[in-house]
Amino acid sequence: MKIKLLENVSLAPLTTYNIGGKARYFARPSTPGELLETLNWAEKHKQSVYILGGGSNILVSDKGYDGLVIKPSNQQINSKVLSARNVELRVGGGLSLRSLLQFCNTASKFFTGLEWSAGIPGLVGGAVYGNAGAFGQSMEDIVRSVYAYDLREGVFKTYKNDDCHFGYRHSLFQQEKKIIWSIFLRLEVGNATTGRQIILDHLKERKQKQPLEYPSAGSVFKNVSIMELDKSLSSSAEILPLFKETIPAGWLIERSGLKGCRIGNAEVSPKHCNFLVNLGGARAQDIFALIQLVQKNVWGKFKLKLIPEINFLGEFD
């Protein structure tokens, strides 16, 4: 093989949790040809495949992953000015959101539309996969199209925005076997002073409200739609006057008495209850058990099911 294939690679340093075992095989393709070569090798050797992004939205089992982990390293950025106001960027899925925002911030003209992503870890491909968002905006607002490899058909295909079936922390790519390779984004030329101030404000708010001092995967659970409330329950009377459309998962967790709850060195952060943090030396199994405890207690108090927005890799007890 032209591409370097590694064995028994620790995945912990590749995740924001700093937790997890080893991948039996590991590869970093940087071109479509290298990706195809890696996939062909996996098929030939009957290895299961997992695509790893920035590791910011995943919990890797302590037992690791008995298969091939592919971490795309295509990090190119190409810009094309469409008009005095509009610009199109073609971005590699392996580029970090931080690097993309920095590019928009340091371009000859400030590119606006991504200020909301300030402080969000992970890669652009992963952000599209999970339709990442904050402050009322998300990837679906700026994605023009996605170039991805269809594992079932064995071809690269272009998916326009409508084809991606974006929803709240959801996209087509979560349901079907496709590997996001590059993304076309539609941004605007904006005011640099205004845009940079918005970025600073968002970073300040994150620092104040989120436990950034500990390893985590960000928000673990999706917020809950108000439509899921059983209005016949007495607990609903506590919620209805407070929220119009969605109920913050962190609020439900705190009201269920779990603020600061610990299993091993995994903790429900007192600063933001939707962050389950690694205080240092926590095991993946500790985080997993804490997730189950949170779901059980929130269901017991509110009869609402919390759905994790993070992914799980490997086997858990």
Buried (B, 14 or more C-beta within 10 A) or exposed (E): EEBEBEEEBEBBEBBBBBBBBBBBBBBBBBBBEBBBBBBEBBEEEEBEBBBBBBBBBBBBBBBBBBBBBBBBBBBEBEBEEEEEEEBBBBBBBBBBBBBBBEBBBEBEBBBBBBBBBBBBBBBBBBBBBBBBBBEEBBBBBBBBBBBBBBBEEEEBEEBEBEEBBBEEBBBBBBEEEBBBBBBBBBBBBBEBEEBBEBBEEBEEBBEEEBBBEBBBBBBBBBBBEBEEBEEEBEBBEEBEEEBEEBBBBBBBBBBBEBBEBBBBBBBBBEBBBBBBBBBEEBBBBBBBBBBEBBBEBBBEBBBBEBEBBBBBBBEBE
